[in-house]
Amino acid sequence: DAKTTQPNSMESNEEEPVHLPCNHSTISGTDYIHWYRQLPSQGPEYVIHGLTSNVNNRMASLAIAEDRKSSTLILHRATLRDAAVYYCILRDVPGTASKLTFGTGTRLQVTL
Amino acid sequence: NAGVTQTPKFRVLKTGQSMTLLCAQDMNHEYMYWYRQDPGMGLRLIHYSVGEGTTAKGEVPDGYNVSRLKKQNFLLGLESAAPSQTSVYFCASSYLGGPDTQYFGPGTRLTVL
């Protein structure tokens, strides 16, 4: 699996937007970019995924660079409940069973 | 719709004891997975299953066995527990044909003394 690089930690104030970066310079043309998050003492939770175009859902937005070597997860208004570890993961061949390669992710702290 | 549930939530074992962790999903997913997460680390895949009656090894399968007798259940067994198996265990499931979005259970915290 191609590797991803994320900052170890980030901080944000509540109600402000948060941009979580992810570098994946060795991404292949068929790799999907997935984001999961893990709240304290819980299992990981799917956030969003995309291939080439920017994506939006009720939780977040995903901005993908034109060369696909990096992407950014955008939380439009961070709340205290968004404090979690965010994982950027590359997945090939959707629709087949295979492991998610979790790195150490970015620990997001949200303060009042 | 409970999603993915895991039993038990916590367990303490002595070295050499055996136990079985149960994962159940009510989403009719074909794929199921068992991961472990050690402190400060990401998840690592132990075993997975692509359907009833089939299992496959993941990244760290040694010391574990699995069974998928029913589509909705995936069991993880430890035959002779070791302190190195102290970890949090997560089960996940996903459906065939989708982007393989995995849905995770709440985890089982296992301590082996």
Interface residues (C-beta under 8 A of the other chain):
Chain A: Y32 H34 Y36 S41 Q42 G43 P44 E45 Y46 H49 Y87 R91 P94 G95 T96 A97 S98 K99 L100 T101 F102 G103 T104 G105
Chain B: V4 E30 Y31 Y33 Y35 G40 M41 G42 L43 R44 L45 Y48 S49 V50 G58 E59 F90 A92 S94 L96 G97 G98 P99 D100 T101 Q102 Y103 F104 G105 P106 G107
